[in-house]
């Protein structure tokens, strides 16, 4: 079986040291699962679910220190209020399309009831993010069910993971090309110690004119057709004179690390995600929901919130010194940039509803741009 082509295989240079799989699954114990839904009858469906288990299926209710940042708020990430309140979450994470958040949320609840009944018997606030895939997918067809989310969770695994047209990224578009799921990681070293920072994102943002890859103007100079931005499909859909806005969409970015971090430090990592996105050209559209979650798998159970303790409990947290945090900021920026480009490189041409077509970033254009680099 031929190995999938990734951005580095086309000669794109990136800063930093990736982990063994250059994926979010380089974070020890973390598992990712997909449910990809592609059908032409009774309606055209190009969508799916991406599931992340921060501590794997062995401990789906384990608490993780966490923080959220938002570049533009035209989107949704459930569970955010609790993360802001308590600085942690203790459920799986999922990403899907904008109109399937409820079904996926219910699926996580049902899966947790089967696989972690102690947690499910108390209370749960699943974390579900979304981006809009209505150009290619019949988004109002209610195609995503709770069972799809449950299968994505049950299939979660470590190791190399697929990118592009998979899971929640199946129907997504990015920079006027076919987009989708992308991932990357970075290793942070200090003496004999090391930690991993991993990023997984659902790329559905940016206009063709904006795309830059390692400084090259690959978007505006591409010969690939761009019907999403150049045809009247949105006017026909809405029966109005309204035009689709180039750059509309969204991006959900999940940052994971095994480095011990405080919730405020997780928020600080999440705030660095836009710097990585900006390296690929985006200026952040008003019609884009750009929401970022960062979490740490260290300090297992130290931030857990459980009912029933007779006495006051005291937790102790180990954490990276604030004065030593910069290498982790750099890792987030570098991995985010590479994850976007990996999503673009992995994506494939897709024909969706009403014949709407999204063309992938041509590999030969990337190779040519970085030949001899």
Phi, psi and omega in degrees: 000131182287133179292144179296146178277133177239172188302319180297329179294339180265005176094007180287125180273139178228152176279155171091168182256116178282161173284180185304322180257357183048050185211164178299335179288357171291340174290119187305133176087342183284139180231147181233139176225152181233150164230111183258127186242110179231121180207154177248347180226146356287345173227164180280123182236128175221084186203193179165194182223136171248130182240139178234127175250101187304323180246018178078174181292342180289338183212066186289342180257012180291135183286145175229133170301139187207159174207154184236146171226153182229128173272312175219132194268022181275059183192190186219139169218108183287159182082000186296321182299321179290322178296319177296323183286310190255349181070024180200166168218162183213051175216172169295169175242144174219153176230138183209200176271166190301326185265006182248008183302317182297316180296319180291321176302314179295324179296320177297316178304313182294319181294319178295323178298327179278324190254343177214068187298333179295312177297315184295333180286345181264275175197150181220144175229080183303149180259111182231122177251165184214152164222160192268124180243027187288352174290315181262330188254145173283082194292337180267009183277356179059042186282333180274127180244165175304328180296327176297317178296319180296321179292322177298319178293316182293334180268004183296141182208166173272186177090188178299144180233154181288158179225173177083238186277062180223154175054220179299341180277000188305317185254017187269159181228148185215125180056035179075007173245172170295132180245215178136219186269135176219154181211159176192167178214165175221145176259130176253121185247147173210106184061234180269358181263154175209153176225163181242139170243122180241147179233135167231134182222156174249104191268115183211046191219170171087149176259158182303321183295340185274332194299124171234138175237115184048040177089348180277141182276062185288335178290295183295339182265358183287144176269357182293138177300154183223062185296335180298328182258347189244355180252173183264028186301321183289322176298319179292320180296321186263354182052045181215181177272004183292141178249147175296137181271122176299132180096350176292152182148227177182167170214127172255128181237127177249124179248125180236147175209153172264003175288141179286119183228149170282159176306318179295328176289325174298317177298322179296321175297316180299326180291343179275347180304315181302334178292324176289319177298319183297331177299336179266359169117340187297145173252000174083093183285147173300331182264024180238134176263104187247096189233137190228132178241127174241140180214161179241136177266002177284178179052051185309125176069001184293334181253011184299143177246108181231146177274160167104357181288131179282332182239157176295130180258148179239122177265152174236133183241129167272143178207153175298136177298140180304325180290350179250013190279341188303319179300332178285324174300314180299320180298320178297313181299312183295315182291324178296312178304311183292324180297322177298312183292324175299321178298316180294318182291323182283335184295155180234152177311137183222132172255128182240213185297149178055023181074008178302135185235140175236124184262139181284156173299121183295127181296325182293329177293323179291313179303315181297319182296330185246014177298124180079004182290000000 
